[in-house]
Amino acid sequence: LKQLEDLWCRAIEECLDIPRKDFKFYRVILLVSDLIDRITCKDFMDILLQRLEFEAALLHQESVCATYGAGLSTACVVDVGEERTHICCVEDGMSNSNTRVTLQYGGNDITRFFYYLLKKVGFPYKTCSEDSIMDAGLLQKLKEKYCHFDMTVWGVAEEEVIIPYLG
C-alpha cells in the first residue's frame, strides 16, 4: 500500500501541480473496478483520507459512473479491454453483482479475428501483417470503425486505404 500511496502522491504533485501539503483542501473521487473487494476499497479510502489527508473522498464503481455519464440509470455496461471483457448490469444506479461477468478475451482477440475475417473475404492488402506496427495500427483503426454494437448499421462497407511505401 505504501507504493500505491507514493505513486498517487507523486502523480498528483507532478501531473496536477498540487503539493502534498495542500491535499487537505481537496476532495477526491476514485473510480474502482466492479470486481474489486471491500477490503481493498477500505485500504484505498485509508490511503486517501488518513495518509494523503484529503478533505473528503468518494469511491464509485466504473459501471455506475459509465451509465450516469451516458445519462442513463439502467444499462448493461460492456468494457472491452485489451485482454479481457467485463460485463456488468446497472439498475437504478446500482451495480448488480449477480450480473458481473469477465470473459477471457478482449480487443487484441477481436482484432485478430477481424483480420481473419478480412482475409476470408479477400482483403486486397495481401502483405498486411499483424506483426507490423503500421499494419497493426491500420487494423486497429478499421476495427474501431467497423466492429461495434450498433444494430442499425449493417451491410457492406467500402473503405479506401492508402498504404505508405517504406523503401
Stockholm file with secondary structure:
# STOCKHOLM 1.0

chainA/1-167         LKQLEDLWCRAIEECLDIPRKDFKFYRVILLVSDLIDRITCKDFMDILLQRLEFEAALLHQESVCATYGAGLSTACVVDVGEERTHICCVEDGMSNSNTRVTLQYGGNDITRFFYYLLKKVGFPYKTCSEDSIMDAGLLQKLKEKYCHFDMTVWGVAEEEVIIPYLG
#=GR chainA/1-167 SS CHHHHHHHHHHHHHHSCCCGGGGGGCEEEEEECTTCCHHHHHHHHHIIIIISCCSEEEEEEHHHHHHHHTTCSSEEEEEECSSCEEEEEEETTEECGGGCEEESCCHHHHHHHHHHHHHHTTCSCTTCCTTSHHHHHHHHHHHHHHCCCCTTCCSCCCCCCCCCCCC
#=GC SS_cons         CHHHHHHHHHHHHHHSCCCGGGGGGCEEEEEECTTCCHHHHHHHHHIIIIISCCSEEEEEEHHHHHHHHTTCSSEEEEEECSSCEEEEEEETTEECGGGCEEESCCHHHHHHHHHHHHHHTTCSCTTCCTTSHHHHHHHHHHHHHHCCCCTTCCSCCCCCCCCCCCC
//
